[in-house]
């Protein structure tokens, strides 16, 4: 956040640069928690097994987990782009941008195709 003349009197108390940033507060934390939940659940499973995104959402927010399902899928797509996990449907890896309907998540295995 960069200094603005209009904030001069309140600079020490400024927390958000705009109303949009204020509305998005906590989203970075939620994204980090979802990412960590996905990886934690996968670490607890045997190699090659999968989890479903609602498991991670419930781990982060027991009540109201349905409201964060799209955020959970987004966290999974980011992990996929980093190469940490893969998104699968009917046991086959799918392109995250084209996946529609129920998905599962699994750790990337060096032997998978």
C-alpha positions in Angstrom: 0.0 0.0 0.0 1.5 3.3 -1.0 1.0 6.6 0.8 -1.7 9.0 -0.4 -1.9 12.6 0.5 -5.6 12.2 1.5 -4.5 9.7 4.2 -1.9 12.0 5.7 -3.8 12.7 8.9 -4.7 9.0 9.4 -1.7 7.1 7.9 -0.9 5.2 11.2 -4.5 3.9 11.3 -4.8 3.0 7.5 -5.3 -0.7 7.0 -6.9 -1.0 3.6 -6.2 1.0 0.4 -9.7 0.8 -0.9 -13.2 -0.4 -0.2 -12.4 -3.4 -2.5 -9.4 -4.4 -0.3 -11.6 -4.0 2.8 -14.2 -6.4 1.4 -11.5 -8.9 0.5 -9.9 -8.8 4.0 -9.3 -12.3 5.4 -9.3 -13.9 1.9 -5.5 -14.4 1.9 -5.8 -16.2 5.2 -8.7 -18.3 4.0 -6.8 -19.2 0.8 -3.8 -20.2 2.9 -5.9 -22.2 5.3 -7.6 -24.1 2.4 -4.3 -24.8 0.8 -2.9 -26.1 4.0 -6.0 -28.2 4.7 -5.8 -29.8 1.3 -2.1 -30.7 1.7 -2.6 -31.9 5.3 -5.4 -34.2 4.3 -3.4 -35.6 1.5 -0.4 -36.1 3.8 -2.6 -38.2 6.0 -3.6 -40.5 3.2 -1.7 -43.3 1.5 0.2 -42.5 -1.7 -2.1 -42.3 -4.7 -5.3 -41.9 -2.8 -7.6 -38.9 -3.2 -9.6 -36.5 -1.2 -12.7 -34.5 -2.2 -12.6 -30.7 -1.9 -15.5 -30.6 0.7 -13.3 -32.4 3.1 -10.8 -29.5 3.1 -13.6 -27.0 3.2 -15.1 -28.7 6.3 -11.7 -28.8 8.0 -11.4 -25.0 7.5 -15.0 -24.0 8.2 -17.2 -26.6 9.9 -20.3 -24.5 9.6 -20.7 -22.7 6.3 -18.3 -24.9 4.4 -20.6 -24.8 1.3 -20.0 -21.1 0.9 -16.3 -21.6 0.5 -16.4 -24.5 -2.0 -15.5 -22.3 -5.0 -12.6 -20.9 -3.0 -11.6 -24.5 -2.2 -11.6 -25.4 -5.9 -9.5 -22.3 -6.6 -7.0 -23.3 -4.0 -6.8 -26.7 -5.6 -6.2 -25.1 -9.0 -3.4 -23.0 -7.6 -1.8 -26.1 -6.0 -2.1 -27.9 -9.4 -0.4 -25.0 -11.2 2.5 -25.3 -8.7 2.7 -29.0 -9.4 1.9 -30.1 -5.8 -1.3 -31.9 -6.6 -3.4 -33.0 -9.5 -7.2 -32.8 -10.1 -8.8 -36.1 -11.2 -12.1 -37.2 -12.4 -13.0 -40.9 -12.7 -9.4 -41.7 -11.8 -7.9 -39.7 -14.6 -6.0 -36.4 -14.4 -7.9 -33.5 -15.9 -7.1 -30.0 -16.9 -8.2 -27.8 -14.0 -9.6 -25.2 -16.4 -11.9 -27.7 -18.1 -13.0 -29.8 -15.1 -16.7 -29.7 -14.6 -18.7 -31.5 -11.9 -17.2 -33.5 -9.0 -13.5 -33.6 -8.7 -11.0 -35.4 -6.5 -7.5 -34.2 -5.5 -4.3 -36.3 -5.1 -0.6 -35.7 -4.7 1.4 -35.7 -7.8 3.2 -39.0 -8.2 6.3 -39.3 -10.3 4.8 -42.4 -11.9 1.4 -40.9 -12.8 0.5 -40.0 -16.4 
